[in-house]
Every structure is written in structure tokens, then in C-alpha cells.
Amino acid sequence: MLDKIVLVVAAAAAIGYIVYRLRNSSCCSTSGGSSCPQLCNACPYSAECIKAETMDKVNAGDRFSILQVKDEDIRCQLMRLGIDVNECLTCDYVLPGGPVIVKRGRQQVAIGRNLAGQIKVEVLSRHGS
């Protein structure tokens, strides 16, 4: 019985902490400050900092979903690899000045930096959060 009480108290504390963090965010975009937008890329405070961007701007470890592929030929190439719009992927590696390596299940695909810049994504979770 005591272990169930401890579990309920721990769950309530965790929920309280999450609510506190969301209400008292010191994030650059939610605090109204004029901070540099790059600070949001590593912001652990709020889901409001997670914004739509292009695939070439994701970091290793980020989970993201593809929102839009502007070029129909690129979309067809991605479909041949089993990747389509609304697909959830994980960024495995980002080679400096080179391709972005994404992972879907156990499959890894290297997408060139220029090509990745044409694919609009929504970051679902950052590496540190």
C-alpha cells in the first residue's frame, strides 16, 4: 500500500514540475526577449521553441516529421526510399558541410545538404529534451 502512495505522490510531483516549467519558461521566444534565434535550437524549457524548419537545420538526435517537399521529383525519390510526408524520422548524423543522415527504423539514408534544404520538417523533440 505504501508503494502505491509513493508512486502517486511521485507522479503528481512530475506533473506539477511540467506545469511549472511550461508556465515559467525562460525561453528566448516565450520571454519576449530579443535573443538570438539560435538559442531556441537548444532550448530545454518549452515546446513552443520547437518550430518548423528545413531538414538541413536539424541536429543529430532530433526526431522530426516531414511537413512538405516542394519539388515533385525530390518527393518521388524520397518515396522510393520509403520516406513520405508525415513520416517520423530521427537525425542520426550531420556531417559538417555534407549530407544529413536520417534513420527510419533500422534504415539509414544520407540526404545531401542542398536536397535537405528543400524539405520542410517539424521537429518533434530535440536531442537534449
Sequence and secondary structure as in RCSB ss.txt:
>XXXX:A:sequence
MLDKIVLVVAAAAAIGYIVYRLRNSSCCSTSGGSSCPQLCNACPYSAECIKAETMDKVNAGDRFSILQVKDEDIR
CQLMRLGIDVNECLTCDYVLPGGPVIVKRGRQQVAIGRNLAGQIKVEVLSRHGS
>XXXX:A:secstr
 HHHHHHHHHHHHHHHHHHHHHHT   TTTS     GGGGGG  S GGG  EEEGGG  TT EEEEEEE  HHHH
HHHHHTT  TT EEEEEEE TTS EEEEETTEEEEE HHHHTTEEEEEEE TT 
